[in-house]
Amino acid sequence: MKTMLVILMLGALLSACSEKGSSAVLDSGADSDTDVDSDTDSDADTDSDADSDADSDADSDADSDADSDGDTDADTDTDSDTDTDTDIDTDTDTDTDSDTDSDSGCEDLDSDWWCAEFDCVDTDSTIHPDAIEDTDDGVDNDCDGLTDEEEVFETDTGIPTWLIHISDDKLWHIEIETAVATEVCDLVPEDSVTLPTFQSVTFTRDDRLLAGSSGDNSLWEVYLPSCDIVKIGNYSLPSLSIPGICPDEENELFGLSTGNEALYRIDSTTAEVTLVGYFGIAFGNVGGTWVEEEQEIYSITNVASEDGLMHVDKIDGSATLLSYLTEDFGSVGMEHHPHNGVIYACTNPSAGPGYESAPLFEVELDGTVTFVGLTGLPGNCDNLGAPWGNPPLPLF
């Protein structure tokens, strides 16, 4: 208690002394004010302004500008730059570049969203790689290097599940699961020549589609997907009838001749033929195929009034009966499908018990024949071809 009282009395005494001292100070300067400096204002500094700092401006800070902040610039913010924002730069924007584009030099003159590098005609917005091909305007609309070509048909799996047949100057697609035949296109011969009747058709290993006629002993090539057909030539041996052709172990053809009862090799680019050897058995109607798994030739033909499955030796041409078939055939088309290993055969509607249209069968090497279905073809079925890869077909 005593301590507190002493402190209070001492504080009052100091306050009184301070007030008395401030009013009792004598001014010894040469000016007319009462402070001790030599200027005429009433503060204790030596400048002529009325504030108590040492600078000559009228504000109360220690810098020489006229504002009351503590920096040396003339604005009212607390930074040291000359603008009125609170950052330390001298501009008022927040970006670091001056451009707004993001391209890499793509030139698109026709504004079709395709750069000239990929657009084959960059002055026409209807022509670009995404365009739909017009098949009758003489223009490569979709920039694929082809003009007026049909659109391409492909299976979802990429594995062809079809066979090819030719009749009545048309190309037909036969679905192997259902046997249903669908017209794909009209064959288009060069120079509008009249096409012969084709008894055989096959694909080479590089998927060239070839067709043979025993009527004028000629070999033809069908181009896909355009369906243009061009004559390769007549077989090099005069009057040589070859109603059955199939691929060989390389990229050429074998030909089975019923007239000469012999096996031939055929050059697929010239129609040049070379004798392999004779069957040694009389053949009637004939269809032939190469079976890749066996690396051998098999044929269906009429032997002693019965239809049988034959093995034909690729070295000497000799034929051997393997089995009689459980189904009767008239004219016959035959092909082994490289993708599923099945031998397919078709014939005319009047064969066997009779059918509403040409039937399609699966054939086993033991002679078992299984009915697949009716093709719906308008006439006989005496040729079949199966692709090795997945060649393009026109949409149909």
C-alpha positions in Angstrom: 0.0 0.0 0.0 2.8 2.4 0.9 4.6 1.5 -2.3 1.6 2.3 -4.4 1.1 5.6 -2.7 4.8 6.6 -3.3 4.5 5.7 -7.0 1.4 7.9 -7.4 2.9 10.9 -5.6 6.1 10.6 -7.7 4.1 10.4 -11.0 2.2 13.6 -10.0 5.4 15.4 -9.2 7.0 14.5 -12.5 4.0 15.6 -14.5 4.0 18.9 -12.7 7.7 19.4 -13.3 7.3 18.6 -17.0 4.5 21.1 -17.5 6.4 23.8 -15.6 9.6 23.1 -17.6 7.9 23.4 -21.0 6.6 26.8 -20.3 9.7 28.1 -18.6 12.2 27.3 -21.4 13.8 30.5 -22.7 14.4 31.0 -26.5 17.9 32.1 -27.1 17.7 32.0 -31.0 17.8 35.1 -33.2 14.2 34.6 -34.6 11.0 36.0 -33.2 9.4 32.6 -32.0 9.8 31.1 -28.7 11.7 27.9 -29.7 15.5 27.6 -29.6 16.0 27.1 -33.4 16.8 29.9 -35.8 13.6 29.6 -38.0 10.4 31.5 -37.6 8.0 28.6 -36.9 7.2 27.5 -33.5 8.5 23.9 -33.7 11.9 22.8 -32.4 13.5 21.8 -35.8 15.5 24.0 -38.1 13.2 23.9 -41.2 10.6 26.5 -41.9 7.5 24.3 -41.9 5.1 23.8 -38.9 5.7 20.2 -38.3 8.2 18.7 -36.0 10.3 16.7 -38.5 13.6 17.9 -40.0 12.4 18.2 -43.7 11.0 21.2 -45.3 7.6 19.9 -46.3 4.4 20.4 -44.3 3.7 16.8 -43.4 4.7 15.0 -40.3 7.0 12.4 -41.7 10.7 12.5 -42.1 10.9 12.5 -45.9 11.0 15.5 -48.2 7.7 14.9 -50.1 4.5 16.5 -49.2 2.5 13.4 -48.2 2.3 11.9 -44.7 3.7 8.4 -45.5 7.2 7.4 -44.8 8.5 6.8 -48.3 10.3 9.3 -50.5 7.8 9.4 -53.4 5.0 11.9 -53.8 2.1 9.5 -53.7 0.0 8.5 -50.7 0.8 4.8 -50.7 3.5 3.1 -48.6 5.7 1.8 -51.4 8.6 3.6 -53.1 7.3 3.7 -56.7 5.4 6.5 -58.3 2.1 4.8 -59.1 -1.0 4.4 -56.9 -1.2 0.6 -56.6 0.3 -1.4 -53.8 2.8 -3.5 -55.8 6.4 -2.6 -56.4 6.3 -2.5 -60.3 5.4 0.5 -62.5 2.6 -1.2 -64.6 -0.9 -2.1 -63.7 -1.4 -5.5 -65.6 -0.7 -9.0 -64.5 0.4 -10.8 -67.7 3.9 -11.4 -69.1 3.3 -11.8 -72.8 1.6 -9.8 -75.6 0.3 -12.6 -78.0 -3.0 -14.6 -77.9 -2.5 -17.3 -80.5 -1.5 -21.0 -79.9 -1.0 -22.5 -83.4 2.2 -24.0 -84.7 2.2 -22.6 -88.3 -0.8 -24.7 -89.7 -2.0 -23.2 -93.0 -5.7 -23.8 -93.8 -6.7 -21.7 -96.8 -10.2 -23.2 -97.2 -11.1 -23.2 -93.4 -12.1 -26.9 -93.4 -10.0 -27.6 -90.3 -7.4 -29.5 -92.3 -3.9 -28.1 -92.6 -2.5 -27.8 -96.1 0.0 -30.5 -95.2 -2.7 -33.1 -95.1 -5.4 -31.5 -97.3 -4.9 -32.6 -100.9 -6.9 -29.5 -102.2 -6.6 -26.7 -99.6 -8.6 -24.3 -101.7 -11.8 -26.4 -101.6 -13.5 -27.0 -98.2 -15.5 -30.0 -99.6 -12.2 -31.9 -100.2 -10.3 -33.2 -97.2 -9.4 -36.6 -95.6 -12.7 -36.8 -93.7 -14.9 -36.1 -96.7 -17.2 -38.8 -98.1 -16.1 -40.0 -101.5 -18.5 -39.1 -104.4 -18.2 -42.1 -106.7 -19.3 -40.2 -109.8 -17.6 -36.8 -109.9 -14.1 -37.6 -111.1 -12.5 -36.2 -107.9 -10.5 -37.6 -105.1 -12.8 -36.2 -102.4 -11.2 -37.9 -99.4 -7.5 -37.4 -100.3 -6.7 -41.2 -100.3 -5.2 -41.1 -103.8 -8.1 -42.9 -105.4 -10.9 -41.3 -107.5 -14.6 -42.3 -107.4 -13.8 -45.5 -105.5 -16.5 -47.3 -103.6 -16.4 -47.2 -99.8 -14.8 -50.2 -98.2 -16.6 -53.0 -96.4 -14.7 -54.5 -93.5 -15.9 -57.0 -90.8 -15.9 -55.9 -87.2 -13.3 -58.4 -86.2 -11.0 -57.8 -89.2 -11.3 -61.5 -90.1 -13.3 -62.1 -93.3 -16.3 -64.5 -92.7 -17.2 -64.7 -96.3 -16.6 -66.3 -99.7 -16.7 -64.8 -103.2 -18.7 -66.1 -106.1 -18.9 -64.8 -109.7 -21.9 -65.3 -112.0 -24.0 -63.3 -114.5 -21.2 -60.7 -114.7 -21.6 -59.9 -111.0 -19.5 -60.3 -107.9 -21.4 -62.0 -105.0 -20.6 -62.1 -101.3 -21.5 -65.4 -99.5 -21.7 -65.3 -95.7 -20.2 -68.6 -94.4 -22.4 -68.7 -91.2 -25.7 -68.4 -93.1 -24.8 -69.2 -96.7 -26.7 -66.1 -97.8 -25.4 -64.5 -101.0 -25.5 -60.8 -101.6 -24.8 -59.0 -104.8 -21.7 -56.8 -104.3 -21.2 -55.1 -107.7 -21.3 -55.4 -111.5 -18.0 -56.4 -113.0 -16.7 -53.6 -115.1 -14.5 -54.8 -118.1 -12.1 -52.5 -119.8 -13.2 -51.2 -123.2 -16.7 -52.6 -122.6 -15.7 -56.1 -123.8 -18.1 -59.0 -123.4 -17.2 -61.1 -120.4 -17.0 -64.9 -120.7 -18.7 -67.3 -118.3 -16.4 -68.0 -115.4 -16.2 -71.5 -114.0 -13.6 -70.8 -111.3 -12.4 -68.1 -109.0 -9.7 -67.9 -106.3 -7.5 -65.5 -104.3 -3.7 -65.7 -104.6 -1.8 -65.4 -101.3 -1.4 -61.7 -101.8 -5.2 -61.5 -102.2 -5.4 -60.8 -105.9 -8.8 -62.1 -107.1 -8.5 -64.2 -110.2 -11.2 -65.8 -112.4 -10.8 -68.5 -115.0 -13.0 -69.3 -118.0 -13.0 -72.7 -119.7 -15.2 -71.2 -122.4 -12.4 -69.2 -124.0 -9.6 -70.6 -121.9 -8.7 -67.3 -120.3 -7.5 -65.9 -117.0 -8.8 -62.6 -115.6 -8.1 -60.3 -112.6 -10.8 -58.6 -110.6 -9.7 -55.4 -108.9 -11.2 -54.6 -105.5 -13.0 -52.6 -104.3 -13.6 -51.0 -107.8 -14.8 -54.3 -109.4 -12.9 -53.5 -112.6 -12.0 -56.7 -114.4 -9.0 -57.0 -116.7 -8.0 -60.0 -118.9 -4.6 -61.3 -118.1 -4.5 -63.6 -121.2 -5.4 -66.9 -122.7 -3.7 -70.0 -121.4 -0.5 -70.6 -123.3 -1.5 -74.1 -124.5 -4.1 -74.0 -127.3 -7.5 -75.4 -126.5 -6.6 -76.0 -122.9 -9.8 -76.1 -120.8 -9.2 -75.5 -117.1 -12.4 -75.3 -115.1 -10.8 -75.4 -111.7 -8.1 -73.1 -110.3 -6.7 -72.7 -106.8 -3.6 -71.1 -105.2 -0.3 -72.9 -104.9 2.2 -73.0 -102.1 3.8 -69.8 -103.3 1.9 -67.0 -105.0 0.8 -68.6 -108.3 -1.9 -71.0 -109.3 -2.7 -74.7 -109.9 -5.1 -75.5 -112.7 -7.2 -78.8 -113.0 -8.1 -79.7 -116.5 -10.9 -82.2 -117.1 -10.3 -82.2 -120.8 -6.7 -83.3 -120.5 -7.2 -84.9 -117.1 -4.1 -83.3 -115.8 -2.7 -80.8 -113.3 -0.9 -77.6 -114.4 0.9 -74.7 -112.8 -0.3 -71.3 -114.0 1.6 -68.0 -113.9 -0.9 -65.6 -112.4 0.5 -62.6 -114.3 0.9 -64.0 -117.8 -1.5 -67.1 -117.9 1.5 -69.2 -118.9 0.9 -72.9 -118.1 3.2 -75.7 -117.3 2.2 -79.4 -117.1 2.7 -81.0 -113.7 1.3 -84.5 -114.5 -1.8 -86.5 -115.3 -4.5 -87.6 -112.9 -4.6 -91.2 -114.0 -8.4 -91.2 -113.3 -11.2 -89.8 -115.5 -12.6 -86.6 -113.9 -16.1 -85.3 -114.5 -17.2 -81.9 -113.2 -14.4 -80.6 -111.0 -13.7 -78.2 -108.2 -10.3 -77.9 -106.7 -8.7 -76.2 -103.7 -5.4 -75.9 -101.8 -5.5 -76.9 -98.2 -2.9 -74.9 -96.3 -2.7 -77.1 -93.2 -2.0 -80.2 -95.4 0.0 -78.3 -98.1 -2.0 -80.4 -100.6 -4.6 -80.1 -103.4 -8.0 -81.6 -103.0 -10.8 -81.9 -105.5 -14.4 -82.9 -105.8 -15.3 -84.8 -109.0 -17.6 -87.5 -110.3 -15.9 -90.9 -110.2 -17.7 -94.0 -111.5 -21.0 -92.2 -111.3 -20.4 -91.1 -107.7 -19.1 -87.9 -106.3 -15.8 -88.3 -104.5 -13.2 -86.3 -102.7 -9.8 -86.7 -104.4 -6.2 -85.9 -103.4 -4.1 -84.6 -106.2 -0.4 -84.8 -105.9 1.3 -81.4 -106.4 4.5 -83.1 -107.5 3.3 -85.5 -110.3 -0.4 -84.7 -110.7 -1.6 -88.2 -109.8 -5.1 -88.4 -108.2 -6.2 -90.7 -105.4 -9.8 -91.2 -104.2 -10.0 -90.5 -100.5 -13.8 -91.0 -99.9 -17.2 -90.9 -101.5 -19.3 -87.9 -100.5 -22.5 -88.1 -98.5 -24.1 -85.5 -100.8 -24.6 -85.5 -104.6 -23.0 -82.6 -106.6 -23.7 -81.5 -110.1 -21.6 -78.5 -111.0 -19.3 -77.7 -108.2 -17.5 -74.8 -106.6 -15.0 -75.6 -103.9 -12.6 -73.6 -101.7 -10.7 -74.1 -98.4 -11.1 -71.0 -96.2 -7.6 -70.1 -94.7 -9.1 -68.3 -91.7 -11.2 -71.2 -90.2 -9.7 -74.3 -92.0 -13.1 -75.4 -93.4 -13.6 -76.7 -97.0 -16.7 -75.2 -98.5 -18.5 -76.5 -101.6 -21.6 -75.3 -103.5 -23.6 -76.8 -106.4 -26.6 -76.2 -108.6 -30.2 -76.2 -107.1 -31.1 -79.4 -109.0 -28.4 -81.5 -107.4 -29.2 -84.1 -104.8 -32.8 -83.9 -103.5 -33.3 -80.5 -105.2 -33.2 -77.1 -103.6 -34.9 -73.8 -104.0 -31.5 -72.2 -104.7 -27.9 -73.2 -104.8 -26.9 -74.8 -101.5 -23.6 -74.3 -99.5 -22.0 -77.2 -97.7 -19.0 -77.9 -95.4 -16.9 -80.9 -96.5 -14.7 -83.1 -94.3 -11.8 -85.1 -95.6 -13.6 -88.3 -94.7 -16.4 -87.5 -97.1 -18.9 -86.1 -94.6 -20.9 -83.2 -96.1 -22.9 -80.8 -93.9 -25.5 -78.5 -95.2 -25.0 -74.8 -94.3 -27.8 -73.1 -96.0 -29.3 -71.8 -99.3 -27.4 -69.1 -101.0 -30.3 -67.5 -102.8 -28.2 -67.2 -106.0 -30.3 -66.9 -109.1 -28.5 -69.7 -110.9 -25.9 -72.4 -110.4 -22.9 -72.2 -108.0 -19.8 -73.6 -109.7 -17.1 -71.3 -108.2 -16.0 -70.1 -104.8 -13.0 -68.0 -103.6 -11.8 -67.3 -100.0 -9.4 -64.5 -99.1 -6.1 -65.0 -97.3 -6.1 -61.6 -95.7 -8.9 -59.1 -95.5 -9.1 -57.5 -99.0 -11.5 -54.5 -99.4 -14.9 -55.0 -100.8 -17.3 -52.3 -101.9 -20.2 -51.5 -99.5 -23.3 -53.4 -100.5 
